[in-house]
Amino acid sequence: MKQILYIIYCFSLIFVSCSSPKESKFSTKIVKGIVIDEDGIPLPGANIVVKGAKQGTMSDIDGKFEIELRKKEIMIVSFVGLENTETKIDSKDFYKIIMQKYNPPMSRKMKRYVRKHGGVVPEF
């Protein structure tokens, strides 16, 4: 009986040692960061999603976020009125995302107006 228990114990040790987590392209990690604008002001409610997946989160009231990602995945950060930012995940654990102001492309009417008025773009 002792021999059977010993054999089961040995097999369980081998199984546990073989199935230990190893670093692979499929292993995930918790990525933390902060989302700020050009002036360094935190952006609460910014959307953080994984490109090509439905996984995502939002930044808290201090602009901080936490999301589980795999290495080499791309994180897309968006906020109303600002350009979307794509960041490739590498070995870092903390990311500082600086969002830039959105500059929409000019419409045909606006281009005609600018040409007609000597290159002056009206402010709205």
C-alpha positions as a printed Julia matrix, in Angstrom:
124×3 Matrix{Float64}:
   0.0    0.0     0.0
   2.85   2.36    0.87
   4.49   1.64   -2.49
   1.3    2.57   -4.38
   0.98   5.84   -2.46
   4.66   6.55   -3.1
   4.23   5.94   -6.84
   1.16   8.2    -6.97
   3.08  10.86   -5.05
   6.02  10.67   -7.52
   3.73  10.9   -10.55
   1.93  13.89   -9.07
   5.26  15.68   -8.51
   6.28  15.0   -12.1
   2.92  16.23  -13.37
   3.09  19.43  -11.3
   6.67  20.19  -12.37
   5.83  19.64  -16.06
   2.71  21.78  -15.97
   4.26  24.8   -14.25
   3.54  28.08  -16.05
   6.24  29.1   -18.49
   6.71  32.32  -20.41
   5.11  31.9   -23.8
   3.42  34.02  -26.39
   0.07  32.97  -24.9
   0.85  33.94  -21.31
  -0.92  37.04  -20.09
   0.12  39.76  -17.72
  -1.57  42.64  -15.95
  -0.7   45.94  -17.61
  -1.22  49.15  -15.67
  -1.01  52.71  -16.87
  -2.35  56.24  -16.9
  -4.08  58.18  -19.67
  -3.34  61.91  -19.85
  -3.84  64.71  -22.38
  -1.14  66.96  -23.88
  -1.2   69.19  -20.79
  -0.7   66.28  -18.37
  -4.3   66.26  -17.11
  -5.63  62.74  -16.32
  -8.51  61.59  -18.51
 -11.22  59.69  -16.6
 -13.42  57.39  -18.69
 -10.93  56.75  -21.51
 -11.62  53.47  -23.33
  -8.82  50.9   -23.44
  -9.39  47.87  -25.69
  -7.34  45.08  -27.24
  -7.1   45.4   -31.02
  -9.15  42.69  -32.69
 -10.79  41.51  -29.47
 -13.8   42.4   -27.37
 -11.73  42.72  -24.2
 -11.48  46.19  -22.7
 -11.68  48.51  -19.72
 -11.98  52.2   -18.83
  -9.69  54.54  -16.95
 -10.76  55.55  -13.46
 -11.27  59.07  -12.09
  -7.48  59.57  -11.87
  -6.92  58.38  -15.45
  -5.41  55.07  -14.27
  -6.27  51.7   -15.78
  -5.47  48.01  -15.43
  -5.99  45.37  -18.13
  -4.86  41.8   -18.75
  -2.97  41.43  -22.06
  -0.51  39.17  -23.85
   2.86  40.38  -25.06
   2.89  41.84  -28.57
  -0.83  42.62  -28.48
  -1.91  46.13  -29.43
  -3.8   48.28  -26.96
  -6.07  51.0   -28.41
  -6.9   53.98  -26.2
  -9.69  56.37  -27.19
 -11.33  59.42  -25.66
 -13.99  61.77  -27.02
 -12.42  64.67  -28.94
  -8.9   63.17  -28.97
  -6.99  61.0   -31.46
  -7.0   57.24  -30.86
  -3.63  55.94  -29.68
  -2.3   52.46  -30.45
   0.41  51.0   -28.21
   2.18  47.67  -28.73
   2.63  45.74  -25.49
   6.2   44.74  -24.67
   7.93  43.85  -21.4
   6.93  47.04  -19.55
   4.34  46.83  -16.78
   3.32  50.52  -16.74
   2.34  52.67  -19.72
   1.88  56.44  -19.82
  -0.52  57.17  -22.68
  -0.52  60.78  -23.92
  -3.59  61.59  -26.0
  -3.29  64.18  -28.78
  -5.95  66.65  -29.89
  -8.1   65.44  -32.82
  -7.55  67.39  -36.03
 -10.28  66.4   -38.49
  -9.51  66.5   -42.21
 -10.74  69.58  -44.08
 -13.88  69.33  -46.16
 -13.98  70.54  -49.76
 -15.94  73.62  -48.74
 -13.34  74.48  -46.13
 -10.48  73.99  -48.61
 -12.2   76.36  -51.07
 -12.75  78.9   -48.31
  -9.08  78.73  -47.29
  -7.89  79.16  -50.9
 -10.28  82.05  -51.45
  -9.23  83.89  -48.29
  -5.46  83.58  -48.66
  -4.8   80.55  -46.46
  -6.66  81.82  -43.4
  -8.52  79.07  -41.54
 -11.51  80.41  -39.6
 -11.84  79.58  -35.91
 -15.16  78.32  -34.7
